[in-house]
């Protein structure tokens, strides 16, 4: 994703959304650096020289080397990045409701929905035509609701597809992926893993004390999956002609950093960031009209803008009392002190 500096005025309703996108970009750059450093430390997961199988006496096999999976800190960076993107959309929904109601603060249920089906049914995922979605879109007018609907996963799709193949042929929906990542990260760490690439090619460069009888046989079940130590990648059938059968291959294979379902981390996260960034740029013009400008800079309400209430007073007084007690403990021999006595 690429968010080039502050583009919106500071009092623009979507300036906060843009700030969140810039923070998401910073997290993405940190994540990119961490992944790059990890890949530099693990350049070749497959040895060049295969291992002769003494059991069969006619196979040379290549297996994955022992490899450590990425540091869990990557999961924390990914979670921060995902939260910045998802909360950006909720901020957008809040500002649309504030705009369409003429400056009325929306209820706490306001949010940007993600609906996989149109009509509600028992046991179905969140539906567009449901009370939950109506509450999330409280105060947003029909025109803006129609624009939000066109971004939903259920847009132009049947609630009950004809076959699983139909679902498999559908393009990935950025909003659906973002919602899935966000829900996962709220309760579990988004843990990336080291995976094998989706395509592996090998070329024989040296042969010793053996004669190949066939082309290398690749085990496709390991492609694109998390790397397991000593898992066999490919093998070749040979006839030994000496005491030390050996074969060297040129197999330039790198490690992929993916999620456990095979999605490449940097690719999918970059796509989600670009989608949210383009969405904010698309919606920004809705807040440029004369009537919309009258709402710029108005207070949006909320807990932190609710004034100095009894709870904040109690919190502040408790801090003063604790500070006085700390100063008393410091004073030696109970000497009179202007500050604490």
Phi, psi and omega in degrees: 000156181218111175244109187271092172057177179290120179256333183261149175300156184297330180266007177293140181303332181259014178296323177295323177297317180295323178296320177295323178293323177294322177294322176298321179296321177298317177297322179295320179295320176298317180296319179298319179294319180295318179294319178298317178296322178295316180295326178294330181279347181227070186287323185227102181282348182244128179294152180285325182262126181282169181255125180286131182275108180289337182291312181272335180062023179207015180228142168247129187239147176244128182235160178292139173289161171299134184218140176269141180280163184303154180297142179299344178299334177298323178296322178294319178296318179296318179298317177298318180297314181296318181296321178299317181293314184292320179290335174300319180292323177294323175298320178299315179298320178300313182292327177294318178295318178298322179291312186287339178263006177073029176104011178276131181292125182292161175291170183291347181280353184298135180191161175274116186283161172225104187245123179272341178227161180272312185255140182283140173216156181300125180083002181277159174292173181310130185252151178293316181268068180219158180297326180298316179292322178298321178293324179294331182259022183302127178088348181276131185287172187296323181296313181290328176296321179295324178291321177293323181299326181291347177266357185282150176299333182278354183295125179062028176231144176286145178296324178242099182295160183293324183201163175301330178296325178298317178296319182295330181279345181293144175289151178295139178260124185297319181294319178296318178295318180297318179296319180295315177299317183296314179296322179295315186290338179294336185235338183219154181285136174280093189264112175283156181226163174275125183236157175284151177293167182276351180216125180234129177233141182227142178232127180289127182243341181205139180228138181220130174055033176198165179228120181293138180255347181200174177285157178302143178255120182266142176263097187292344182292345179268348184292131178072008181250159178305138183287131175246131182303134179070010175289134183285132181260311176203164181212166178216140181273130183226166172244116181297138177236004181202183184285338185230077178298132184205147180215136179244137181236154173261100183234091182277087183241129176256170178270141172256141173260111185228174166275170185293342177273004176096354180287124177297131188300303186293323182294311184291321180291323177296320180295320179294318179296319178296321181295314180293320179299317178293325178296316179294319178297324179293318184279344186301325182293339179293342183254016184259352183291166180302315180293322180294324181294335178295339182266354180297136175082353179289149178295140181261003180074193179112169186296318184284348179251014185274008179093179183270088186273182185298325182289318178292325176298315180297320179297317181293316180296323179297323177294322179294317179297317179297322180294319179296320178295322179295320179294324178297322180292331180285323182300124182275140174059024178057036178291137181301133182232134182295328186280310190254356182242000000 
